[in-house]
Amino acid sequence: MNSKITNRIAISVIIACAVAMAAILISMLGYILVQGVSSISWKFLTTSASPFLAGGGIKDQLWNSFYVLIITMLLTVPIGVFGGIYLAEYAKPGKLTSFIRTCVEVLASLPSIVVGMFGMLVFVNYFGFKYSVFSGALALTVFNLPVIVRVTEDGFRSLSRHQKEGGLALGLTHWHTIKTILLPAAFPSILTGIILSAGRVFGESAALLFTAGLSTPDLDFGNWNPAAPNSPLNLFRSAETLSVHIWAVNTGGIMPDVQTIANGSAAVLVICVLLFNLFARMIGKIINQKFSGK
């Protein structure tokens, strides 16, 4: 077969696969948004959910989703970034490093429902945190940690060796070179990866079913004392997130407008995840231009 014909066939197959993937994504997102955008209103976003009556909203579930996400990222980012720095800069080839990398790969491949059951056994039952924001955040930390580690390691390994060697040649210590030269240079890719992983965490439901719970107390948004049982900032209260709420409404909802609530909740979730991805690209581009001087 002529090489030009082979090249055209290969290009055609690649383009067809790309078009198919884009069409599937657009059709899925389009269907969810078309079905749900009409249900979104300010009342829907700022009204508490009702288990029986029509007209309920997603105020508490939306707050819980962002709150669990913030706690998760506060736990995940420092551990993941320092773990990635260790693997990229300090770990020497050997059995220990291979074992650590294997553990990271295994954690990255675990189904989220397995992470949720692990969280229920360890965080909910063994440590006694019960179904709570903190238990859900810890489970999502286990779920998200491998992503941050790999993003950080890849960000450091993508840098030129001359940057590190230049810092060491100036008499800087290894850690000072990392802190002042390598980390700022790798920061754009690390930040982009962190924001993208945040969008992944925001839409997670299976791990939270077994750790954060399926209910939310009547939150008092005028009481910001973290020790109060009905405070939005209480880490040890149950917290039904938006993704879990969608699952609960679709599987066992008895409200008259159950389909409207499910469609609106799904549309809000998709819009939030899309915003996370767009925000990651925008921030990554801005920071990359700033550090590259373009």
N, C-alpha and C positions, 0 to 999 in steps of 0.2 A: 504493500500500500504506500502511496506517495506520502512523503513527510508533511507536505502542505495540507493534504486531506486529513491526515491524522491530527494535525494541529487544529484544524477547523472543528473536527469532531470533539476534541478535548475542550476547546473553548466553548462550544455549543452546550456540552454537558454541564460545564461549570456554571455558565449563565443560566441554564434551565434550573439547576439546583438552587442557585441564589434567588431566582424569581419565585420558585416554589416555596422556599422558606419565607420570603418576604410576604407572599400572598397568604400563607397560613397565619403568620403573625398579624397581618393587617385585618384579615377576616375575623380572627378571634377577638382582637382588641375592638374592632368596629362593632361586632355583635354585642359585646359587653357594654360598650359606651352607648350605643344606640338604645339598648334596652334600659339602661340605668340612669343616664344623664337627666332625663325628664323627672326622675324621682328625687334628684338632689335639690335641696333648697336650704336657706339659712336655718329654717325651723328644723329640718331634718338633721342638720349638723350640730345644732345646739339644744336638742331635746333628748331627754333620757329615753332609753329603750323601755318598751312596755311588753311584758310577756303574754298579755291577753288582749289588750285594747288596740284599736287601729290608731295610726298617727304617731307611733313611736319613732325615735331618732337613734342616733349613734354617738351622742356626745361622750358618754363615759367610755365606750369602746374605742373611739378615736383617740381620746386622751391616754387610755391604757396602752394602745399600740405605740405611741410616741414615747411614753414613759418607760416602757419595757425596753424599747430600742435604745434610749439614752443610757439606761443603766447597763445594758449589754455592751454597748460600745465603750463605756467607761471602764468596764472590766476587760474587754477583749483587746482594745488597741494597745495599751501599755505592754501586756503580756505578749501579744502577737508580734509587735514591732521589735521588742527586745529579743524574742525568740528568733525572729528572722535575722536580726543583726548577728546573733551568736552563730547561726548556721552559715551565714555568708562570710563572716570575718574572723571568728574565733575557733570554730569547730575544725578539728584536724581529721583527715580521712582515717577511718578506723571502724571498729565494730560498734562503738558507742554512737558515733555520728550516723552510721547506717541504721542503727536501731531507732534513733530519734526520727530520722526521715521516714522510716517505715511506719512509725506511730502516727506521724503527721498525715501520711497517705491513707492509712486506715481510718483515721478520724474524718478525713475529707470525704471518704466513700461511704460512711455510715448513713443509712436512711434516717430521716429526721424523726420518724416515729420510734426508732430504736433509741435515739438520743433522749426522746421524751420519756420513755420507760425507764431508762437509766436515771434520768433526773428525778422521776417519781420515787424510785427505790432509794436513791442516795440523798437528794436534797429535801424531798418532801417527807419521807418516812424516817430515814436514818438520822439526819441532822435535825429533823423536826421543824423545818421552815414552813411546812404545810403548803397548801395551794396558795401561792403568793407571787407578787411581782418579782421578789428576789429569787425564788425558785425558778421561775421562768427565765429570768435574765441569766442565771447560772447555766441552765440547760442550753440556752442559745449561745452562751460563751463557748461551751464545748463544741457546739455545732459550727460556730463561726471562726474559731481560733485557727484552724488549719489554713483558712483563706488568707487571713492577715499575715500569718507566718510566711506563706508562699509569696504573697505580693511584696512583702518587705525584702525577702531574700532575692527575688528576681529583680527588684529595683536596685539593690546594691550590686548584684552581679552584672547588670547591664552597664554599669559605669566603667569608664576607661581606667586601666591600671595606673596610668600616669597621674591621675588625680590623687590616688592614695600614696604613690611613691613620691610625688612632689611634696605632700605634707610631711611625710617621714623624713625626707631630705632636708627640710627646714628645721628639723629637730623636734617636731611635735610628737607627743606620745600617740600610741595607736588609738586610744579612746578619744583624745583631743582631735585627731584627724577625722575620726568617724563623726564626732559631734559638730565640727566646724566646716568640714569639707564634703564628706560623703553623704551624710544625712540630708543637708540642704539640697544637694544635687539629686538625690533619689526621692525627695519629698513629693514632687508632682505626681509621680506614678504611684507612690504609696497612698497619697490622699485620694486619688481617683479610685484605687482599689478599695479603700475603706468606705467611701461613699457608695460604691456599687454593692459592696457586701451589706451595707446598711439597708439598701432597698430589698435585698434578698431576705434579710432578717425581718423586715417590716411585714412582709407577706407570709411569713411562716405561721403554720397553724398546728401541724401534727405534734411538734415538740411541746407546744404550749397547752395542748389538751390535757396532758398528764402532769403539768407543773404549775401553770398559772391559774387553772380552774376554768369553770364554765359559767361563773356568775360574778357580779360586781356589786358591792354594797352601794347604798344610796349616797353617792359622793357629795360632800359639801364643799363647793369651790370657794367658799368664803373662809374656810378653815385650812390653813396651810401648815398646821403643826404635824410633823411627820409621825408623831406618836399617837395621834387621834385615830380611832378605828375607821372613821369615814373620811379621813383626809385624803386628797388626791396624791399626796406625797408619801403615804404610808407604804413601806416596802413589804410589809408582812400581811397584806390583805389580798384576797383573791382578785384577779384581774382578767376579765374576759376581753380579749383583744378583738380587733375588727375582723381579722381572718377567721378566728374561732367563732365569732358571732355569725358570720356568713354560713359556716358549717352548721351551727346549731339551728339557725332559722330555717335552712333548707331541709334539715333532717327531722326536726321536731317542732317547728314553729306552728302555733295555733292562732295567730293573729289573723284578723280578716284580710289585712293587706300584706300578708307574708311575702308574696312574690314581689311587690313593690319595694319592700324593705330589703329583700335579698338582692334585687337588681341594683338599687341605689348604693347599698354597701359595697357590692362588687365593683361598681363604677368608681367609687371614691378610692377603694384600694388600688385599682389599676392606675388611676390618675396620680396617686401618691408615688407609686413605684416608678411610673414614667418620669415624674418630676425629679426623683432621686437620680435616675440615669442621666437626664438632661443636665441637672445641676453638676453631676460628676464630670461630664464632658466639658462644661463651661468653665468650672473651677480649674480643672486640669489644664485646659488650654491657656487660661489667664496666667496661672502660676508658671507654666512652662515658658511662656513668652517673657515673663518677668525674670526668671532665672537664666534664660538663654540670651537675654538682651535684645530680642527681636521686637 
